[in-house]
Every structure is written in structure tokens, then in C-alpha cells.
């Protein structure tokens, strides 16, 4: 009931927003993005709440797996994006800023001296059959009450490699064949695993990623509990 109520409330709110755009006559001149910053919350502090199930994806919010990082992305851009079209290219929330800059016809130059990490989705929104020639990276050097131990990850085409910093474990998945990440192929495809691991290492060096360091107050019993959550 709680989950159904939240879905209904969200649906009503989106409807109100779109209704106001229509009321003010700006629907055809407004880009609307519906998305989330993480997967559904399946547990808190190791306890299953029972509100959310991200099946067929594995785990949920705070997790290194697809259930924690793969979310819906619905974009309506009248006159630009074909209605009811679908694009299977992986994107990231870092792409929305440059996308909105393009939609507003400004490139952001001269406003700051920071590098824009994302890529505008304009090409995909105009032609959903297009693709972006890049890899996606994750770096999460922290613990999360509802997820796994610190990790880094890379997505390259159908392949996704995860490195868990706590025990240096490497996991490799073919998301096309195994979206639920049930079969770790790191031992079966060592060449792909090594290549992606090197690319992940190189990216971390490029962005000067802060890596976790050993905790002098380490509790091995608690570490075992966290490791079990990953399974």
C-alpha cells in the first residue's frame, strides 16, 4: 500500500506539472525530463522494507549493481524528439546539464572554468538510433546503509566491471545476456576484465579520484556482515 500510494502521488504530481505547462501554452517550448538519482530502496540498515523490488535488476539504492544505478529516463522535447521513440544507449545524470545548455542554445563557455563531464544528449534525442562513443564510470569510496562496500565501476558497451575496494574483488557482467548480474564472468573473460580494469584505473588517475584508506578501528565482524550483503 505504501509503495502504491507513492506511485499514485508521483503520477498525480507529474500530471499537475504537465497540466500547468499546457495551461500556460508553453508545452511545445518546454523540455521535460523524468528520471531518478538512484534505484529503488530495497533495504535500510540491512533490513528488507518490502516496499520496492527492482527485478530483474539486482539490489537497489546504494548498491554497485544495476538495481542501484539503473533508472528510468523519459524525455519529452516537442519538435525534436520523435514521440513514443525508444533509445537503448546508456546515459548518465551528468549528461543533463550539457543537454539543457544545448536546448537553451548556449554552450556554457565563459561562465566558469570547470570541465563539463557529461555529453549532450541532443544527438540521441533527435535520432534514438544513434550512439555515444564513450564509457561510463562510477567511483563510490564510501559505505552505504542500504548497499555494498566502497567500489568503482565501468560500463563499456554491454560489459560492466565492478571493483570492490574493500577486498579488491573484481566482477564482470554481460548486461545484454545477464541484466540481473547473476553470472560473474571475470574468470571466464580475463582479457575483457583486465582491459576494463585498466581503463577504470586510468580514469581514476585522470580525475584524481580519492581512494579509501584502511580504517585503524577496523572491525572484522562488521566487515563480514557488509560482505554478505553483496550476495
PAKE-308977 format. One line per 10 residues: number of its first residue (from 1); for each residue x negated, y, z of N, C-alpha, C. Coordinates in Angstrom, 2 decimals. Layout:
PAKE-308977
NUM = X Y Z X Y Z X Y Z ~ ...
END
This chain:
PAKE-308977
1 = -0.81 -1.22 0.00 0.00 0.00 0.00 -0.84 1.27 0.00 ~ -1.95 1.26 0.76 -2.78 2.47 0.82 -3.41 2.76 -0.54 ~ -3.92 1.72 -1.18 -4.57 1.91 -2.47 -3.54 2.36 -3.50 ~ -2.37 1.73 -3.50 -1.32 2.11 -4.44 -0.89 3.55 -4.23 ~ -0.84 3.97 -2.97 -0.45 5.35 -2.66 -1.49 6.33 -3.19 ~ -2.77 5.99 -3.05 -3.82 6.87 -3.55 -3.79 6.97 -5.07 ~ -3.55 5.85 -5.74 -3.47 5.86 -7.20 -2.29 6.72 -7.66 ~ -1.16 6.57 -6.99 0.02 7.36 -7.33 -0.24 8.85 -7.12 ~ -0.88 9.18 -5.99 -1.19 10.58 -5.70 -2.14 11.17 -6.74 ~ -3.15 10.40 -7.12 -4.08 10.86 -8.14 -3.37 11.06 -9.48
11 = -2.53 10.12 -9.85 -1.79 10.21 -11.10 -0.90 11.45 -11.12 ~ -0.23 11.70 -10.00 0.63 12.88 -9.90 -0.19 14.16 -10.04 ~ -1.36 14.19 -9.41 -2.19 15.39 -9.43 -2.74 15.67 -10.83 ~ -3.15 14.62 -11.53 -3.63 14.79 -12.90 -2.49 15.31 -13.77 ~ -1.30 14.77 -13.57 -0.14 15.22 -14.32 0.17 16.69 -14.08 ~ 0.06 17.12 -12.83 0.30 18.54 -12.50 -0.72 19.43 -13.18 ~ -1.98 19.00 -13.17 -3.04 19.79 -13.80 -2.79 19.93 -15.30 ~ -2.52 18.81 -15.96 -2.28 18.86 -17.40 -1.02 19.67 -17.71 ~ -0.05 19.58 -16.82 1.18 20.35 -16.99 0.94 21.84 -16.93 ~ 0.06 22.27 -16.04 -0.24 23.71 -15.93 -1.00 24.20 -17.16
21 = -1.89 23.35 -17.69 -2.58 23.74 -18.92 -1.57 23.96 -20.04 ~ -0.59 23.06 -20.13 0.45 23.19 -21.14 1.29 24.43 -20.89 ~ 1.62 24.68 -19.63 2.45 25.83 -19.27 1.79 27.15 -19.69 ~ 0.46 27.21 -19.53 -0.26 28.45 -19.86 -0.70 28.49 -21.32 ~ -0.37 27.46 -22.08 -0.68 27.46 -23.50 -2.15 27.32 -23.83 ~ -2.91 26.66 -22.97 -4.35 26.54 -23.21 -4.79 25.08 -23.37 ~ -3.84 24.19 -23.55 -4.17 22.77 -23.71 -5.14 22.53 -24.86 ~ -4.87 23.16 -26.00 -5.69 22.92 -27.19 -7.06 23.56 -27.12 ~ -7.29 24.36 -26.07 -8.58 25.04 -25.93 -9.27 24.65 -24.63 ~ -8.92 23.47 -24.11 -9.47 23.03 -22.83 -10.00 21.60 -22.93
31 = -11.24 21.41 -22.50 -11.85 20.09 -22.44 -11.59 19.52 -21.05 ~ -10.97 18.36 -20.99 -10.63 17.73 -19.71 -11.44 16.45 -19.53 ~ -12.08 16.31 -18.37 -12.87 15.12 -18.06 -12.29 14.46 -16.81 ~ -11.99 13.18 -16.92 -11.53 12.39 -15.77 -12.56 11.30 -15.51 ~ -13.20 11.35 -14.34 -14.25 10.38 -14.04 -14.42 10.27 -12.53 ~ -15.47 9.61 -12.10 -15.77 9.45 -10.68 -17.28 9.44 -10.49 ~ -17.73 9.67 -9.26 -19.16 9.69 -8.99 -19.69 8.34 -8.55 ~ -18.82 7.38 -8.30 -19.27 6.04 -7.90 -18.12 5.06 -8.03 ~ -18.44 3.77 -7.93 -17.41 2.75 -7.99 -16.56 2.74 -6.74 ~ -15.48 1.98 -6.78 -14.55 1.91 -5.67 -15.20 1.38 -4.40
41 = -14.75 1.89 -3.26 -15.28 1.48 -1.96 -14.67 0.14 -1.56 ~ -15.51 -0.89 -1.53 -15.03 -2.23 -1.19 -15.28 -2.60 0.26 ~ -16.24 -1.93 0.90 -16.51 -2.24 2.30 -17.20 -1.07 2.97 ~ -17.06 -1.01 4.29 -17.73 0.01 5.08 -18.41 -0.66 6.26 ~ -19.70 -0.36 6.42 -20.47 -0.94 7.52 -20.36 -2.46 7.55 ~ -20.38 -3.04 6.34 -20.37 -4.48 6.23 -19.01 -5.13 6.39 ~ -17.96 -4.33 6.60 -16.62 -4.89 6.79 -15.77 -4.63 5.55 ~ -15.13 -5.67 5.05 -14.27 -5.52 3.88 -12.98 -4.82 4.28 ~ -12.66 -3.73 3.58 -11.43 -2.99 3.87 -10.24 -3.59 3.14 ~ -10.50 -4.23 2.03 -9.41 -4.85 1.28 -8.63 -3.89 0.41
51 = -9.07 -2.61 0.31 -8.33 -1.62 -0.47 -8.69 -1.69 -1.96 ~ -9.93 -2.08 -2.25 -10.44 -1.97 -3.61 -11.12 -3.26 -4.05 ~ -10.90 -3.63 -5.29 -11.60 -4.76 -5.89 -12.02 -4.33 -7.28 ~ -13.31 -4.27 -7.53 -13.82 -3.80 -8.81 -14.02 -4.92 -9.83 ~ -13.40 -6.05 -9.61 -13.50 -7.20 -10.52 -13.21 -6.77 -11.97 ~ -13.99 -7.23 -12.94 -15.02 -8.27 -12.85 -16.40 -7.76 -12.46 ~ -16.51 -6.47 -12.12 -17.81 -5.93 -11.75 -18.19 -6.34 -10.33 ~ -19.46 -6.42 -10.07 -19.99 -6.86 -8.78 -20.13 -5.70 -7.81 ~ -19.62 -5.89 -6.61 -19.73 -4.97 -5.48 -19.04 -3.63 -5.75 ~ -19.43 -2.58 -4.97 -18.73 -1.31 -5.06 -19.62 -0.15 -4.64
61 = -19.01 0.91 -4.18 -19.71 2.14 -3.83 -20.94 1.86 -2.97 ~ -22.06 2.51 -3.34 -23.30 2.35 -2.60 -24.14 1.19 -3.05 ~ -23.61 0.37 -3.95 -24.32 -0.82 -4.41 -25.14 -0.52 -5.66 ~ -26.21 -1.30 -5.84 -27.03 -1.16 -7.04 -26.35 -1.78 -8.26 ~ -25.36 -2.61 -8.02 -24.73 -3.35 -9.11 -23.66 -2.51 -9.83 ~ -23.16 -3.05 -10.93 -22.23 -2.31 -11.79 -20.99 -1.82 -11.05 ~ -20.53 -2.59 -10.08 -19.36 -2.15 -9.32 -19.60 -0.87 -8.54 ~ -20.87 -0.53 -8.31 -21.19 0.69 -7.59 -21.46 1.88 -8.48 ~ -21.86 1.64 -9.74 -22.30 2.74 -10.59 -21.50 2.89 -11.88 ~ -20.71 1.89 -12.23 -19.95 1.96 -13.49 -18.53 2.46 -13.20
71 = -18.16 3.57 -13.82 -16.87 4.20 -13.53 -16.17 4.59 -14.84 ~ -14.88 4.87 -14.78 -14.17 5.33 -15.98 -14.67 6.71 -16.42 ~ -14.60 6.96 -17.69 -14.90 8.29 -18.24 -13.89 8.54 -19.36 ~ -12.90 9.36 -19.05 -11.85 9.70 -20.02 -11.98 11.18 -20.34 ~ -12.19 11.49 -21.60 -12.41 12.88 -22.01 -11.43 13.26 -23.11 ~ -10.76 14.38 -22.91 -9.84 14.91 -23.92 -10.35 16.26 -24.39 ~ -10.69 16.32 -25.68 -11.19 17.57 -26.27 -10.42 17.78 -27.57 ~ -9.28 18.45 -27.50 -8.41 18.63 -28.67 -9.16 19.25 -29.85 ~ -8.94 18.67 -31.02 -9.57 19.19 -32.23 -10.99 18.69 -32.43 ~ -11.52 17.98 -31.47 -12.90 17.48 -31.56 -12.94 15.96 -31.42
81 = -12.38 15.44 -30.34 -12.41 14.00 -30.08 -11.15 13.34 -30.63 ~ -11.30 12.31 -31.47 -10.13 11.61 -32.01 -9.28 11.03 -30.88 ~ -7.99 11.27 -30.94 -7.09 10.77 -29.90 -7.10 9.24 -29.86 ~ -7.04 8.69 -28.66 -6.98 7.23 -28.43 -8.22 6.49 -28.92 ~ -9.32 7.21 -29.14 -10.55 6.55 -29.56 -11.29 5.98 -28.35 ~ -12.21 5.07 -28.60 -12.98 4.45 -27.52 -14.45 4.40 -27.90 ~ -15.31 4.73 -26.96 -16.75 4.70 -27.18 -17.38 3.79 -26.12 ~ -18.23 2.88 -26.55 -18.85 1.91 -25.63 -20.26 2.30 -25.22 ~ -20.70 3.49 -25.59 -22.05 3.92 -25.25 -22.13 4.32 -23.77 ~ -23.08 3.78 -23.01 -23.23 4.17 -21.60 -23.63 5.64 -21.47
91 = -23.00 6.35 -20.56 -23.32 7.75 -20.31 -23.51 7.93 -18.81 ~ -23.86 9.15 -18.41 -24.11 9.45 -17.00 -23.49 10.80 -16.65 ~ -23.26 11.02 -15.36 -22.71 12.31 -14.94 -23.67 13.45 -15.26 ~ -24.96 13.17 -15.40 -25.90 14.23 -15.74 -25.67 14.75 -17.16 ~ -24.87 14.03 -17.94 -24.58 14.45 -19.31 -23.48 15.50 -19.39 ~ -22.70 15.64 -18.34 -21.55 16.55 -18.42 -21.97 18.02 -18.49 ~ -23.02 18.39 -17.77 -23.46 19.79 -17.79 -23.85 20.24 -19.20 ~ -24.76 19.53 -19.89 -25.08 19.96 -21.25 -23.90 19.84 -22.21 ~ -22.98 18.91 -21.93 -21.79 18.79 -22.77 -20.91 20.02 -22.65 ~ -20.72 20.49 -21.42 -19.91 21.68 -21.19 -20.59 22.93 -21.75
101 = -21.92 22.96 -21.69 -22.64 24.08 -22.30 -22.38 24.12 -23.80 ~ -22.42 22.96 -24.44 -22.16 22.90 -25.87 -20.73 23.32 -26.18 ~ -19.79 22.84 -25.36 -18.39 23.19 -25.59 -18.17 24.70 -25.46 ~ -18.93 25.32 -24.56 -18.82 26.76 -24.35 -19.70 27.55 -25.31 ~ -20.39 26.82 -26.21 -21.25 27.43 -27.22 -22.40 28.22 -26.61 ~ -23.00 27.65 -25.58 -24.21 28.24 -25.01 -25.16 27.10 -24.67 ~ -26.45 27.33 -24.82 -27.41 26.25 -24.61 -28.07 26.31 -23.24 ~ -27.77 27.33 -22.46 -28.32 27.42 -21.12 -29.72 28.00 -21.06 ~ -30.29 28.34 -22.20 -31.65 28.88 -22.20 -31.67 30.26 -21.56 ~ -32.72 30.52 -20.84 -32.88 31.83 -20.22 -32.17 31.99 -18.90
111 = -31.35 31.03 -18.51 -30.61 31.16 -17.25 -31.37 30.56 -16.08 ~ -32.29 29.67 -16.34 -33.08 29.06 -15.28 -34.31 28.42 -15.91 ~ -35.23 27.99 -15.07 -36.44 27.36 -15.59 -36.47 25.87 -15.29 ~ -35.30 25.29 -15.07 -35.21 23.88 -14.76 -34.91 23.06 -16.02 ~ -35.50 21.88 -16.08 -35.25 20.98 -17.20 -33.86 20.36 -17.06 ~ -33.12 20.32 -18.15 -31.81 19.68 -18.14 -32.02 18.19 -18.39 ~ -31.63 17.38 -17.42 -31.89 15.95 -17.50 -30.98 15.22 -18.48 ~ -29.73 15.63 -18.54 -28.76 14.90 -19.35 -28.81 15.25 -20.82 ~ -27.94 14.60 -21.57 -27.80 14.80 -23.01 -26.35 15.15 -23.32 ~ -26.14 16.14 -24.17 -24.77 16.49 -24.54 -24.09 15.31 -25.21
121 = -22.84 15.12 -24.86 -22.06 14.02 -25.43 -21.29 14.45 -26.67 ~ -21.59 15.65 -27.17 -20.88 16.17 -28.32 -20.87 15.23 -29.50 ~ -22.01 14.61 -29.79 -22.10 13.67 -30.92 -21.14 12.50 -30.75 ~ -21.09 11.94 -29.54 -20.21 10.80 -29.27 -18.75 11.21 -29.29 ~ -18.46 12.41 -28.79 -17.08 12.86 -28.73 -16.52 13.15 -30.12 ~ -17.39 13.53 -31.03 -16.94 13.77 -32.40 -16.84 12.47 -33.19 ~ -17.73 11.55 -32.89 -17.75 10.26 -33.59 -18.10 9.16 -32.58 ~ -17.10 8.50 -32.01 -17.33 7.49 -30.97 -18.18 6.30 -31.42 ~ -18.42 6.15 -32.72 -19.23 5.04 -33.20 -20.73 5.32 -33.09 ~ -21.08 6.56 -32.77 -22.49 6.94 -32.65 -23.08 6.40 -31.34
131 = -24.40 6.49 -31.22 -25.07 6.03 -30.01 -26.16 7.03 -29.63 ~ -26.63 6.93 -28.40 -27.70 7.79 -27.90 -28.97 6.96 -27.73 ~ -30.05 7.42 -28.31 -31.30 6.67 -28.28 -32.06 7.01 -27.00 ~ -31.68 6.33 -25.92 -32.32 6.61 -24.64 -32.03 5.47 -23.66 ~ -32.76 5.47 -22.54 -32.48 4.59 -21.42 -31.87 5.40 -20.29 ~ -31.17 4.73 -19.40 -30.63 5.37 -18.20 -31.39 4.84 -16.99 ~ -31.65 5.73 -16.03 -32.42 5.35 -14.85 -31.68 5.69 -13.56 ~ -31.94 4.89 -12.53 -31.42 5.15 -11.19 -32.58 5.10 -10.20 ~ -32.52 5.96 -9.19 -33.50 5.91 -8.10 -32.77 6.23 -6.81 ~ -32.68 5.24 -5.95 -31.95 5.41 -4.68 -32.83 4.87 -3.55
141 = -33.70 5.71 -2.98 -34.66 5.26 -1.96 -34.08 5.27 -0.55 ~ -32.80 4.98 -0.41 -32.13 5.06 0.89 -31.31 3.80 1.15 ~ -30.81 3.72 2.37 -29.84 2.68 2.71 -28.45 3.29 2.66 ~ -27.46 2.46 2.41 -26.07 2.92 2.36 -25.21 1.96 3.15 ~ -24.31 2.51 3.95 -23.49 1.67 4.84 -22.66 0.64 4.09 ~ -22.30 0.97 2.85 -21.46 0.03 2.11 -22.18 -0.68 0.99 ~ -23.52 -0.54 0.95 -24.21 -1.09 -0.20 -25.46 -1.86 0.12 ~ -26.43 -1.72 -0.76 -27.65 -2.51 -0.68 -28.80 -1.72 -0.08 ~ -29.95 -2.37 -0.06 -31.17 -1.71 0.37 -31.65 -0.78 -0.75 ~ -32.64 0.07 -0.48 -33.13 1.02 -1.49 -33.52 0.31 -2.80
151 = -33.26 0.98 -3.90 -33.51 0.34 -5.20 -33.79 1.36 -6.29 ~ -34.32 0.85 -7.40 -34.43 1.60 -8.63 -33.87 0.72 -9.73 ~ -33.42 1.32 -10.83 -32.83 0.51 -11.90 -32.99 1.21 -13.24 ~ -32.93 0.42 -14.30 -32.98 0.94 -15.66 -31.97 0.20 -16.51 ~ -31.27 0.95 -17.36 -30.34 0.36 -18.33 -30.89 0.65 -19.71 ~ -31.14 -0.41 -20.48 -31.65 -0.28 -21.84 -30.84 -1.19 -22.75 ~ -29.96 -0.60 -23.56 -29.08 -1.42 -24.37 -28.21 -2.28 -23.47 ~ -28.14 -3.58 -23.74 -27.32 -4.45 -22.89 -28.02 -4.87 -21.61 ~ -29.32 -4.56 -21.50 -30.11 -5.05 -20.37 -30.10 -4.06 -19.20 ~ -30.00 -4.61 -18.00 -30.10 -3.80 -16.79 -31.02 -4.50 -15.81
161 = -32.09 -3.80 -15.43 -33.05 -4.33 -14.47 -32.95 -3.55 -13.17 ~ -32.93 -4.26 -12.06 -32.86 -3.66 -10.73 -34.08 -4.09 -9.94 ~ -34.74 -3.13 -9.30 -35.86 -3.43 -8.40 -35.47 -3.00 -6.99 ~ -35.46 -3.94 -6.07 -35.15 -3.62 -4.67 -36.45 -3.32 -3.94 ~ -36.56 -2.09 -3.42 -37.82 -1.63 -2.84 -38.19 -2.36 -1.55 ~ -37.22 -2.84 -0.84 -37.50 -3.45 0.46 -38.34 -4.72 0.34 ~ -38.02 -5.57 -0.62 -38.76 -6.82 -0.77 -39.34 -7.03 -2.17 ~ -39.31 -5.95 -3.01 -39.86 -5.99 -4.37 -39.16 -7.01 -5.27 ~ -37.96 -7.40 -4.92 -37.21 -8.35 -5.75 -36.80 -7.70 -7.06 ~ -36.89 -8.46 -8.15 -36.52 -7.98 -9.48 -35.34 -8.81 -9.98
171 = -34.32 -8.12 -10.49 -33.17 -8.81 -11.07 -32.90 -8.23 -12.45 ~ -32.60 -9.10 -13.40 -32.36 -8.69 -14.78 -31.05 -9.30 -15.26 ~ -30.21 -8.46 -15.87 -28.90 -8.94 -16.32 -28.63 -8.49 -17.75 ~ -27.97 -9.35 -18.51 -27.47 -9.03 -19.84 -26.00 -8.65 -19.65 ~ -25.71 -7.35 -19.65 -24.37 -6.89 -19.32 -23.34 -7.22 -20.40 ~ -23.79 -7.44 -21.62 -22.84 -7.84 -22.66 -22.30 -9.24 -22.40 ~ -23.19 -10.14 -22.02 -22.79 -11.52 -21.76 -22.35 -11.76 -20.33 ~ -22.82 -10.90 -19.43 -22.59 -11.12 -18.00 -22.32 -9.81 -17.27 ~ -21.16 -9.17 -17.55 -20.86 -7.88 -16.91 -20.73 -7.97 -15.40 ~ -20.45 -9.16 -14.88 -20.33 -9.34 -13.44 -21.67 -9.54 -12.75
181 = -22.76 -9.53 -13.52 -24.11 -9.68 -12.97 -24.21 -10.90 -12.03 ~ -23.83 -12.03 -12.57 -23.87 -13.27 -11.80 -25.11 -14.11 -12.07 ~ -25.80 -13.82 -13.19 -26.93 -14.67 -13.60 -28.19 -13.82 -13.76 ~ -29.08 -13.90 -12.80 -30.34 -13.17 -12.83 -31.28 -13.82 -13.84 ~ -31.64 -13.07 -14.89 -32.45 -13.62 -15.98 -33.92 -13.21 -15.90 ~ -34.34 -12.64 -14.77 -35.72 -12.18 -14.65 -36.72 -13.31 -14.88 ~ -36.39 -14.50 -14.41 -37.28 -15.63 -14.59 -37.17 -16.27 -15.96 ~ -36.03 -16.06 -16.62 -35.80 -16.65 -17.94 -36.32 -15.75 -19.05 ~ -36.27 -14.43 -18.82 -36.73 -13.44 -19.80 -37.82 -12.58 -19.18 ~ -38.98 -13.17 -18.84 -40.03 -12.40 -18.16 -40.58 -11.25 -19.00
191 = -40.60 -11.42 -20.33 -41.11 -10.36 -21.19 -40.24 -9.11 -21.12 ~ -38.93 -9.30 -21.20 -38.00 -8.17 -21.12 -38.07 -7.54 -19.74 ~ -38.14 -8.38 -18.70 -38.20 -7.87 -17.33 -39.45 -7.02 -17.12 ~ -40.58 -7.48 -17.62 -41.84 -6.75 -17.46 -41.80 -5.43 -18.22 ~ -41.28 -5.45 -19.44 -41.20 -4.23 -20.24 -40.32 -3.19 -19.56 ~ -39.16 -3.59 -19.09 -38.25 -2.64 -18.44 -38.82 -2.15 -17.11 ~ -39.50 -3.04 -16.40 -40.11 -2.63 -15.13 -41.18 -1.57 -15.36 ~ -41.97 -1.74 -16.42 -43.00 -0.75 -16.75 -42.36 0.59 -17.12 ~ -41.25 0.54 -17.87 -40.56 1.78 -18.24 -39.98 2.47 -17.01 ~ -39.48 1.67 -16.08 -38.94 2.23 -14.83 -40.06 2.88 -14.03
201 = -41.21 2.21 -13.93 -42.36 2.77 -13.22 -42.82 4.07 -13.86 ~ -42.87 4.09 -15.20 -43.31 5.27 -15.93 -42.36 6.44 -15.69 ~ -41.06 6.17 -15.71 -40.08 7.23 -15.47 -40.22 7.79 -14.06 ~ -40.42 6.92 -13.07 -40.57 7.39 -11.69 -41.79 8.30 -11.55 ~ -42.87 7.95 -12.26 -44.06 8.78 -12.21 -43.81 10.13 -12.87 ~ -43.04 10.12 -13.95 -42.75 11.35 -14.69 -41.95 12.34 -13.84 ~ -41.00 11.84 -13.07 -40.14 12.72 -12.26 -40.65 12.86 -10.83 ~ -41.82 12.26 -10.55 -42.39 12.32 -9.21 -41.39 11.83 -8.16 ~ -40.82 10.67 -8.42 -39.79 10.12 -7.54 -40.35 9.81 -6.15 ~ -39.62 10.20 -5.14 -40.02 9.92 -3.75 -39.73 8.46 -3.43
211 = -40.76 7.73 -3.06 -40.60 6.32 -2.75 -40.49 6.10 -1.25 ~ -39.73 5.11 -0.84 -39.60 4.82 0.59 -40.90 4.27 1.15 ~ -41.14 4.53 2.43 -42.35 4.04 3.10 -41.94 3.14 4.25 ~ -42.83 2.26 4.70 -42.49 1.35 5.80 -42.04 2.09 7.05 ~ -41.04 1.55 7.70 -40.50 2.12 8.93 -41.24 1.55 10.13 ~ -41.90 2.40 10.93 -42.64 1.88 12.09 -41.73 1.23 13.13 ~ -40.43 1.55 13.07 -39.47 0.96 14.01 -38.66 -0.15 13.34 ~ -39.25 -0.80 12.36 -38.56 -1.83 11.59 -38.01 -2.94 12.48 ~ -36.76 -3.31 12.23 -36.09 -4.39 12.95 -35.80 -5.51 11.94 ~ -36.52 -6.61 12.04 -36.40 -7.68 11.05 -35.01 -8.30 11.04
221 = -34.34 -8.34 12.20 -32.99 -8.92 12.25 -32.01 -8.10 11.42 ~ -32.08 -6.77 11.55 -31.20 -5.91 10.78 -31.54 -5.99 9.29 ~ -32.82 -6.14 8.99 -33.22 -6.25 7.59 -32.61 -7.48 6.95 ~ -32.55 -8.56 7.69 -31.94 -9.79 7.18 -30.46 -9.59 6.91 ~ -29.80 -8.82 7.77 -28.36 -8.57 7.59 -28.12 -7.78 6.31 ~ -28.96 -6.78 6.05 -28.82 -5.98 4.84 -29.06 -6.83 3.60 ~ -30.07 -7.70 3.65 -30.38 -8.55 2.51 -29.24 -9.48 2.17 ~ -28.53 -9.96 3.19 -27.42 -10.88 2.96 -26.27 -10.19 2.23 ~ -26.10 -8.87 2.43 -25.02 -8.14 1.77 -25.18 -8.17 0.26 ~ -26.41 -8.31 -0.20 -26.69 -8.25 -1.63 -26.09 -9.44 -2.36
231 = -25.86 -10.53 -1.66 -25.40 -11.77 -2.29 -23.90 -11.81 -2.46
END
